[in-house]
Amino acid sequence: MNLFAGMLAFSLRQRALVAIVTVALAGAGIVAFESLPIDAFPDVSSTQVKLVLKAPGLTPEEVESRITVPIEQELLGLPRQRVLRSTSKYALADITLDFEDGTDVYWARAQVSERLGAVMKDLPEGLSGGLAPITTPLGEMFMFTLEGPQSLAEKRRLLDWQIRPALRTVPGVADVNSLGGRVETFEVVPDPLALQAQGLTLKRLREILQAANRNDGAGRLAAGEEALIVRAEGAIRTLDDLAQTVVRRHEGQVVRLADIAQVQAGALTRYGAVTRDGQGEAVEGLVLGLRGANARQVVAGVKQRLAELQLPPGLKVEVFYDRARLVDRAVGTVGRALLEAVVLVVVLLLVFLGQLRPALVVALMLPLAALATFVLMRAFGLSANLMSLGGLAVAIGMLVDGAVVLVENIESELAQGERARRAGVLHLIYRAGSAVAAPVASGIAIIVIVFLPLLSLEGLEGKLFGPVALTIVFALLASLLLSLTVVPVLASWLLKTGEPHEPWLMRRIAPAYARLLDWALANGRTLALGTAIALLGAVGAMAWVGKTFMPTMDEGDVILQLEKLPSIGIDATVALDLRVQQALRERVPEVLHVVARSGADELGLDPMGLNQTDSFLVLKPIEQWRKPDKAWLLGQLREVMSDFPGVDIAFTQPIDMRISEMLSGARGDLALKIYGSDLAQLNQLAQQAEKLIAGLPGAEDTLTLRNDGVRYLQVDIDRGAAGRLGLDAEAIQQELRHWVEGESAGLVHREGRRIPLQVRGPESLRSDPEAFARLRIASDQGAAVPLAGVARLSSVEGPVKIDREQAQRYVMVQSNVRGRDLVGFVGEAQALMARELKLPAGYSLAWGGQFENQQRAARRLALGVPVSLGLIFFLLFSTFGSVRQALLVLANVPLALIGGIAALSVAGEYLSVPASVGFIALLGIAVLNGVVMLSHFNELLAAGRPLAEVVREGARRRLRPVLMTAAITAGGLVPLLFASGPGSEIQRPLAIVVIGGLLSSTALTLLLLPLMFRRFGLAKEAL
């Protein structure tokens, strides 16, 4: 007795135990499903550590040379490090390290922190920041603005000190990013002449304020039986406290701060702004989820905590992005397809089996296998998302294959009338099951093997399609176990002995098939020739079918990216953003709200320049659009933006944008990076490359992130003149920073808030370059001289930012591709660059983005699929004991490709990774059908039937199993073919390939395989 027969025997002896275990399995499956993390996508992020360092006042080149390069030199060579990227911008260094998949993020952060600590002593004073929160590029889960009559400063205060601390206590929240508004400060604006008259410098004034703003303890005093703790209070609490601070005492007279400076409520220097709906500036909160957090639970917790907060009257939290909505829509899309597939499969079972009881036995495998799959998903840490549930939808038709074969054979045994009644139902079920158990296990093993190459995929494609493969493998293994245990038990209770029964459908199809089979056997050459022509046509069509990585999932939201002149200031960028928003809302009624962010965020996780804006477009439901077409809507938006000359635009989506940034640092389908040392040369090459790419058919939203054009007022210090006055370069630089950017003089603690205390020059100085040139620089000896007397001032152009990768400078040209395949576009672009773009010595190109993923996936599948076919060949050889028959079954594989490629061509789809998954699934089903057919041929040969009769009779007898396998698998995928909503774009190519391939594979299996078996199935000596 083999293993499978033993399982059958045990199940039939212990039917009550099997029933109890099945009920327990169903309960465990329900519990597992309810506790599964639910998200729109699998976690596709790599192990990433980000450093965000702020250095107020430093230019991009200074940030690069004094901060970025020293840190990079220290971090290069970290174990398991894959990529090191950095961006140096005004006052900000953003450094990102990508580690190999599987690296523990806490270990990675510890390594980075240790190296950073070693280099911190060499970095400029006043540097702040460090490791960014433990989130991922896809961690943006919830975005909102604060709307109400309060001022921007009041809204920002509420966000920073009431809302943000409350939301950070929600499980799964990594941090809350504060954007827009004004961060309040206590501001000291000295009068230069008054300072000079009192013999004070800004440096000395700052030291005085720091010393005057302090509380301290002095110890304990004994007071009888009690102890008194001495507390000396001198901290500043109000603006009046600050104004009354004594800064100098001379001959019995005191000079207060108010005598030499203006004391007022101010705001920190702004590096970004948020605007909304063309109505004005706003304050935005952005909730970041922890790596691996359950998006739906995090959003639910955030909403609950917001509802509990006691906000001022009139203040409302207006949500404009909610990841839970996307999760519900994406999971709902595949969930509906899954339920529809189950209904279709059950209907097909009834049609093909013709009786309710056998159909019920088989149909019960669907929910039981799905529940068992949920248990395994929970055990292996998979989440319920678009891809994993999509894998279950793909497998739904295959889950009943084993049960169908078992039930059909059991029915045949039970239909033997009186003989069946004498033998006993349990014995007949055991005999029927054990006869087909090995072929059933072999068939399911073949399908499992064909999906193993998906587990070899790396990078983004591995994270996306690994869950698909695992879910399918879990479901198939569960269905095999259930087929050999639960199906026999259910059959013993539900199926009865009786006369043979042929369903109505098969009574209609069988005679027509018999005539077609006779024609095929009589016209073998014609059939073979037609098949060969079709196969050659499919191979030719494959060359014309374009290749891409993945269809773009419609997330339902649109992000409009604006790139303006690099020299633009914050007030001008806000004004331009507001005009854009007003135009979009007036001329495109489908746009409900627009929330735009310019410049850098508070945490520095997305360090944009003031000339860059991400406009988040909240759209009305598609039912309310004038034309329910996303491409048409983008065209309308482009038409509006054509009225804003000098502004480059690009369209993307929230998750799509972050995935692209994570992969290559770009926000487009394609990224061309040009590496070199000289910024001017890099910018010139990037402009040439941009023009060349933009001229290619299919190029859309092609742009270079502008890297030059910022106006600098350069101060060249005259060392001799400065030295004669007792000044040095550092003293002058520090003095200038005090007057323009401002310097911190401590913190004011007030009602639980920490308010920065700043010393800085007047606003008139920051808005008038001529007044800046007249600024008097004071020395420690009390002398003062105009800035123009110790330095030469000139206006020059400089970089907006400096990007680096693996310690090399680079610029990047990004583009989206529409209306043609990505691989063909890149191939044409590469040939064009090789001809037209002449690179100087030491400069190089690299292509990245989605193209890189497609190429890597193609290489892995090109290696994995042949290995999988080799394993299947050995499994077939062990099953049939014949190389000839194993090769005959594998001959079904190219026959299946005919329909799959034809279906892709007709549907206008490209050969993407989802389509490749469809071909892999098709391979398994085609091989399984061949096994079903040849196994019966061999059974008839063993019974002594002549070859001609074996071919005709065997093919007719296996008509129903082959048709059922194909129809049920295709039926399970039909809902994916017609589904709409987020995620349907990814599943559709897979369904198209499988359904199209099944049409050709099934037809040729039923007609060509009998012919080929008659000609090649047996060696001559066996005939």
RAVENQUI-V74843 format. One record per backbone hydrogen bond with DSSP energy under -0.5 kcal/mol. NH is the residue of the N-H (numbers start at 1). CO is the residue of the C=O. E is the energy in kcal/mol with one decimal. If there is no record, write none. Layout:
nh: <NH/NH>
co: <CO/CO>
e: <E/E>
This chain:
nh: <6/7/8/9/10/11/12/13/14/15/18/19/20/21/22/23/24/25/26/27/28/29/30/31/32/33/34/35/36/36/39/44/47/48/49/51/52/53/54/55/58/63/64/65/66/67/68/69/71/72/73/74/75/76/78/81/82/83/85/86/87/88/89/89/90/91/92/93/94/95/95/96/97/98/99/100/103/108/109/110/111/112/113/114/115/116/117/118/119/119/120/122/123/127/128/130/132/135/136/139/141/141/142/143/144/145/146/147/147/155/156/157/158/159/160/161/162/163/164/166/167/168/169/170/173/174/174/175/177/179/181/182/184/185/186/187/187/188/189/189/190/191/192/195/196/197/198/199/200/205/206/207/208/209/210/211/212/213/213/214/216/218/219/221/223/226/228/229/230/230/232/233/234/234/242/243/244/245/247/248/250/253/255/256/257/258/259/260/260/261/262/263/264/264/266/268/273/274/275/276/277/279/280/282/283/284/285/286/287/288/288/289/290/291/293/295/296/298/299/300/301/302/303/304/305/306/307/308/309/309/311/315/316/318/318/319/320/321/323/325/326/327/328/329/330/331/332/333/334/335/336/337/338/339/340/341/342/343/344/345/346/347/348/349/350/351/352/353/354/359/360/361/362/363/364/365/366/367/368/369/370/371/372/373/374/375/376/377/378/379/380/381/382/384/385/386/389/390/391/392/393/394/395/396/398/399/401/404/405/406/407/408/409/410/411/412/413/414/415/416/417/417/419/421/422/423/424/428/429/430/431/432/433/434/435/436/436/437/438/440/441/442/443/444/445/446/447/448/449/450/451/451/452/452/454/455/455/456/457/461/462/463/464/465/466/467/469/470/471/472/473/474/475/476/477/478/479/480/481/482/483/484/485/485/486/487/489/490/491/492/493/494/495/498/500/503/505/507/508/508/509/510/512/513/514/515/516/517/518/519/520/521/522/523/524/527/528/529/530/531/532/533/534/535/536/537/538/539/540/541/542/543/543/544/544/545/546/548/555/558/559/560/560/561/561/562/563/564/568/573/574/575/576/577/578/579/580/581/582/583/584/585/586/587/588/591/592/592/593/595/596/597/598/599/599/600/602/608/608/612/613/614/615/615/616/616/617/617/618/618/619/620/624/625/629/633/634/635/636/637/638/639/640/641/642/643/644/645/647/648/648/650/652/657/658/659/660/661/662/663/664/665/665/666/670/671/672/673/673/674/675/675/676/679/682/683/684/685/686/687/688/689/690/691/692/693/694/695/696/699/700/703/705/705/706/709/710/712/714/714/716/716/717/718/719/722/723/724/725/725/726/727/732/733/734/735/736/737/738/739/740/742/743/745/748/749/750/750/753/755/755/756/756/757/758/758/759/760/760/761/765/766/767/768/772/773/774/775/777/778/779/782/785/787/788/789/790/790/791/792/793/794/796/796/798/800/802/803/804/805/806/808/809/810/811/813/814/814/815/816/818/823/825/826/827/828/829/830/831/832/833/834/835/836/837/838/839/843/844/846/848/850/851/851/852/853/854/855/856/857/858/859/860/861/862/863/864/865/867/868/869/870/871/872/873/874/875/876/877/878/879/880/881/886/887/888/889/890/891/892/893/894/895/896/897/898/899/900/901/902/903/904/905/906/907/908/909/911/912/913/916/917/918/919/920/921/922/923/924/925/926/927/928/929/930/931/932/933/934/935/936/937/938/939/940/941/942/943/944/945/950/951/952/953/954/955/956/957/958/959/962/963/964/965/966/967/968/969/970/971/972/973/973/974/975/976/977/978/979/984/986/987/988/989/990/991/992/993/994/995/996/997/998/999/1000/1001/1002/1003/1004/1005/1006/1007/1008/1009/1011/1012/1013/1014/1015/1016/1017/1017/1022/1023/1023>
co: <2/3/4/5/6/7/8/9/10/12/14/15/16/17/18/19/20/21/22/23/24/25/26/27/28/29/30/31/32/33/384/42/99/46/97/95/130/93/128/91/55/59/60/61/62/63/63/64/67/68/69/70/71/72/75/78/98/98/96/804/94/802/87/92/800/58/89/53/87/51/93/85/49/83/47/80/100/104/105/106/107/108/109/110/111/112/113/114/115/116/116/119/120/124/54/52/50/133/289/136/139/287/287/321/285/318/283/145/316/151/152/153/154/155/156/157/158/158/159/162/163/164/166/167/170/172/288/288/286/284/282/152/182/266/756/185/264/758/187/262/188/260/190/191/192/193/194/196/195/201/202/203/204/205/206/207/208/209/210/212/232/230/230/228/226/223/221/227/219/228/216/231/214/232/238/239/240/242/255/255/253/250/248/254/245/243/256/256/257/257/189/261/187/262/185/183/598/282/596/280/594/276/276/274/146/179/144/177/142/175/286/139/172/134/290/293/38/294/295/296/297/298/299/300/301/302/303/304/305/306/309/312/147/145/316/317/143/143/141/322/322/323/324/325/326/327/328/329/330/331/332/333/334/335/336/337/338/339/340/341/342/343/344/345/346/347/348/349/350/355/356/357/358/359/360/362/363/363/364/365/366/367/368/369/370/371/372/373/374/375/376/378/377/37/383/40/385/386/387/388/389/390/391/392/395/395/398/400/401/402/403/404/405/406/407/408/409/410/411/413/414/498/416/417/418/419/420/424/425/426/427/428/429/430/431/432/433/433/434/436/437/438/439/440/441/442/443/444/445/446/447/448/448/449/451/451/452/453/454/458/458/459/460/461/462/463/465/466/467/468/469/470/471/472/473/474/475/476/477/478/479/480/481/482/482/482/485/486/487/488/489/490/491/414/415/501/351/503/504/505/505/506/508/509/510/511/512/513/514/515/516/517/518/519/521/523/524/525/526/527/528/529/530/531/532/533/534/535/536/537/538/539/540/540/541/541/544/911/553/617/652/558/615/559/650/613/648/611/565/569/570/571/572/573/574/575/576/577/578/579/580/581/582/583/584/588/590/618/618/616/275/614/273/609/612/271/178/599/606/609/562/597/560/613/595/614/558/615/593/616/617/590/621/622/627/629/630/631/632/633/634/635/636/637/638/640/641/643/644/563/646/561/559/653/654/655/656/657/658/659/660/660/661/660/815/848/813/671/846/811/673/844/809/677/678/679/680/681/682/683/684/685/686/687/688/689/690/691/693/696/816/814/703/812/704/798/798/796/712/794/714/792/715/790/717/718/719/720/721/722/723/722/728/729/730/731/732/733/734/735/736/737/759/757/755/747/748/753/750/748/753/184/754/746/186/756/743/188/758/739/762/762/763/765/768/769/770/772/785/776/783/779/777/775/773/786/786/787/787/716/791/714/712/794/710/707/88/810/86/808/84/805/676/803/674/672/703/812/670/700/698/547/821/822/823/824/825/826/827/828/829/830/831/832/833/836/837/840/675/673/671/669/669/848/849/849/850/851/852/853/854/855/856/857/858/859/860/861/863/864/865/866/867/868/869/870/871/872/873/874/875/876/877/882/883/884/885/886/887/889/890/890/891/892/893/894/895/896/897/898/899/900/901/902/903/904/904/546/910/549/912/913/914/915/916/917/918/919/920/921/922/923/924/925/926/927/928/929/930/931/932/933/934/935/936/937/938/939/941/940/946/947/948/949/950/951/952/953/954/956/958/959/960/961/962/963/964/965/966/967/968/969/970/970/971/973/973/974/975/981/983/983/984/985/986/987/988/989/990/991/992/993/994/995/996/997/998/999/1000/1001/1002/1003/1004/1004/1007/1008/1009/1010/1011/1012/1012/1013/1019/1019/1020>
e: <-2.3/-2.0/-2.1/-2.6/-2.6/-2.3/-2.2/-1.9/-2.3/-0.5/-2.3/-2.3/-2.3/-2.8/-2.3/-2.2/-2.5/-2.5/-2.3/-2.3/-2.7/-2.5/-2.1/-2.4/-2.7/-2.5/-2.2/-1.4/-0.7/-0.8/-1.6/-1.2/-0.5/-0.7/-2.4/-3.4/-2.8/-2.7/-2.8/-2.0/-1.9/-2.9/-2.5/-2.5/-2.7/-1.8/-2.6/-3.1/-1.9/-2.9/-2.6/-1.3/-2.2/-2.4/-1.5/-1.7/-3.5/-1.6/-2.8/-2.5/-2.5/-2.4/-0.6/-3.0/-0.6/-2.5/-1.7/-2.8/-2.8/-2.7/-0.5/-3.3/-2.9/-2.8/-3.1/-2.5/-1.8/-2.4/-2.4/-2.0/-2.2/-2.3/-2.8/-2.2/-2.1/-2.8/-2.3/-1.2/-0.9/-0.8/-1.3/-1.7/-1.5/-1.0/-2.3/-1.9/-3.0/-2.2/-0.5/-2.3/-1.0/-2.3/-1.1/-2.5/-2.2/-2.3/-1.9/-0.6/-2.8/-2.6/-2.4/-2.1/-2.3/-2.4/-2.8/-2.4/-1.7/-2.6/-2.8/-1.1/-2.5/-1.9/-1.0/-1.5/-2.1/-0.5/-2.9/-1.3/-3.1/-2.6/-0.7/-0.6/-0.7/-1.9/-2.7/-0.7/-3.2/-2.9/-0.6/-2.9/-0.7/-3.0/-0.7/-2.7/-2.3/-2.3/-1.7/-1.1/-2.6/-2.5/-2.4/-1.7/-2.2/-2.2/-2.0/-1.9/-1.6/-0.5/-0.7/-0.6/-2.6/-1.8/-0.7/-2.9/-3.2/-1.8/-3.5/-0.5/-3.0/-0.6/-3.2/-0.7/-0.7/-0.5/-1.8/-2.6/-2.0/-1.3/-3.3/-1.3/-3.1/-1.8/-3.3/-0.5/-2.4/-2.1/-1.5/-0.7/-1.2/-1.4/-2.8/-0.6/-2.5/-0.5/-2.5/-1.9/-1.9/-0.5/-2.3/-2.1/-3.0/-2.4/-0.6/-2.8/-0.5/-2.7/-2.8/-2.1/-3.2/-2.9/-0.5/-2.9/-3.3/-1.1/-2.1/-0.8/-1.1/-2.7/-2.5/-2.2/-2.5/-2.4/-2.6/-2.1/-2.4/-2.4/-2.0/-1.2/-0.8/-0.7/-1.0/-1.9/-3.2/-2.8/-0.7/-0.7/-1.9/-1.5/-2.8/-1.2/-1.0/-2.6/-2.9/-2.4/-3.1/-3.0/-2.0/-2.1/-1.8/-2.6/-2.8/-1.8/-2.1/-2.3/-2.7/-2.2/-2.1/-2.1/-2.5/-2.7/-2.4/-2.4/-2.5/-2.4/-2.3/-2.3/-2.7/-2.9/-2.0/-1.3/-2.6/-2.2/-2.1/-2.8/-1.9/-1.6/-1.5/-0.7/-1.6/-2.8/-2.1/-2.6/-2.3/-2.0/-2.0/-1.7/-1.9/-2.7/-2.4/-2.1/-2.1/-0.8/-2.6/-3.1/-0.9/-1.5/-2.5/-1.0/-2.1/-1.5/-2.1/-2.3/-2.0/-0.9/-1.1/-1.5/-1.4/-3.0/-2.1/-2.2/-3.0/-2.6/-2.1/-2.6/-2.7/-1.9/-2.0/-2.7/-1.3/-1.1/-0.5/-1.0/-1.2/-1.8/-2.1/-1.9/-1.6/-2.1/-2.6/-2.4/-2.7/-2.8/-2.7/-2.8/-1.3/-0.9/-0.7/-1.4/-0.5/-2.4/-2.6/-2.7/-2.8/-2.4/-2.5/-2.0/-1.8/-2.5/-2.5/-2.0/-0.9/-0.7/-0.5/-1.3/-1.1/-0.5/-1.6/-1.3/-1.0/-0.5/-1.7/-2.0/-2.0/-2.8/-1.9/-0.5/-2.2/-2.7/-2.5/-2.2/-2.7/-3.0/-2.6/-2.6/-2.6/-2.4/-2.4/-2.2/-2.3/-2.5/-2.3/-1.7/-0.6/-0.6/-1.2/-2.1/-1.1/-2.9/-2.8/-1.9/-1.1/-2.7/-2.0/-2.0/-0.5/-0.5/-0.5/-1.7/-1.2/-0.6/-2.3/-2.6/-0.7/-2.5/-2.4/-1.9/-2.1/-3.0/-2.2/-2.1/-2.5/-2.6/-1.8/-1.7/-0.5/-2.2/-2.7/-2.8/-2.5/-2.4/-2.5/-2.5/-2.3/-2.6/-2.6/-2.5/-2.2/-2.4/-2.5/-2.7/-2.0/-1.0/-0.6/-0.8/-0.7/-1.8/-0.6/-1.5/-1.0/-1.4/-3.1/-0.5/-2.9/-0.6/-3.4/-2.8/-2.4/-3.0/-1.8/-2.3/-2.1/-2.1/-2.3/-2.3/-2.2/-1.8/-2.3/-2.4/-2.3/-2.2/-2.6/-2.4/-1.9/-2.4/-2.0/-2.0/-0.7/-2.7/-1.7/-2.2/-2.7/-2.3/-2.9/-1.4/-1.4/-1.8/-0.9/-0.5/-2.2/-1.8/-2.2/-2.5/-2.9/-0.6/-3.6/-0.7/-3.1/-0.7/-2.6/-0.7/-0.7/-2.6/-2.4/-1.4/-2.9/-2.1/-2.4/-1.8/-2.0/-2.2/-2.4/-2.0/-1.7/-2.2/-1.3/-1.7/-1.9/-0.5/-1.3/-2.4/-0.6/-1.3/-2.3/-3.0/-1.7/-2.5/-2.1/-2.4/-2.4/-2.1/-2.2/-0.6/-1.8/-0.9/-2.4/-1.7/-3.1/-0.6/-3.1/-2.7/-0.5/-2.8/-1.9/-0.6/-2.4/-2.7/-2.0/-2.3/-2.4/-2.1/-1.8/-2.6/-2.7/-1.9/-2.0/-2.7/-2.7/-1.1/-1.8/-1.8/-2.3/-2.4/-0.5/-1.0/-0.7/-0.5/-1.7/-3.8/-0.9/-3.0/-0.7/-2.7/-0.8/-3.0/-1.0/-2.6/-2.6/-1.9/-0.8/-0.8/-1.6/-2.9/-2.1/-2.6/-2.6/-2.2/-2.5/-2.2/-2.1/-2.0/-2.4/-3.2/-2.3/-3.8/-3.1/-0.6/-0.6/-2.5/-2.0/-3.0/-0.6/-0.6/-0.5/-2.5/-2.8/-0.6/-2.6/-2.4/-0.5/-1.6/-0.8/-1.1/-0.9/-0.9/-1.9/-1.9/-1.4/-1.1/-3.5/-0.5/-2.9/-1.6/-1.8/-2.7/-1.4/-2.0/-0.6/-1.5/-1.0/-2.7/-0.5/-1.9/-2.6/-0.6/-2.4/-0.9/-2.0/-0.5/-2.5/-2.7/-3.1/-1.1/-0.6/-2.0/-1.9/-2.7/-2.5/-0.5/-2.1/-2.9/-2.5/-2.7/-1.8/-2.7/-2.5/-2.1/-2.5/-3.1/-2.0/-2.1/-2.6/-2.3/-1.4/-3.0/-2.0/-0.8/-0.7/-1.7/-1.5/-1.8/-3.1/-1.9/-0.8/-0.5/-0.6/-1.1/-2.3/-2.4/-2.1/-2.7/-2.5/-2.1/-2.2/-2.6/-2.2/-1.0/-3.0/-2.6/-1.2/-2.4/-2.6/-2.3/-2.1/-2.3/-2.5/-2.0/-2.1/-2.9/-2.9/-2.3/-1.4/-3.0/-2.8/-1.9/-2.5/-2.2/-2.1/-2.0/-1.4/-1.7/-1.7/-0.5/-0.9/-1.8/-1.3/-0.9/-0.7/-1.6/-2.9/-2.1/-2.6/-2.1/-2.3/-2.6/-2.4/-1.0/-1.9/-3.6/-1.3/-2.7/-2.3/-2.2/-1.9/-2.0/-2.1/-2.5/-2.5/-2.2/-1.6/-2.0/-2.7/-2.2/-2.3/-2.4/-1.8/-2.3/-2.4/-2.1/-2.8/-2.5/-1.2/-1.7/-2.4/-1.7/-2.3/-2.2/-2.3/-1.2/-1.7/-2.0/-2.6/-2.4/-1.8/-3.0/-2.4/-1.7/-2.1/-2.4/-1.8/-1.0/-2.0/-2.6/-3.0/-2.6/-2.2/-3.2/-2.9/-2.0/-2.7/-3.0/-2.1/-0.8/-0.9/-1.2/-0.6/-0.5/-1.5/-1.4/-0.7/-2.0/-0.8/-1.5/-2.0/-0.7/-0.5/-2.1/-2.7/-2.2/-2.3/-2.6/-2.4/-2.8/-2.4/-1.4/-1.4/-3.1/-2.6/-1.6/-2.4/-2.3/-2.2/-1.4/-1.9/-1.7/-0.8/-2.8/-2.7/-2.3/-1.6/-3.6/-0.6/-1.8/-1.4/-0.6/-1.1>
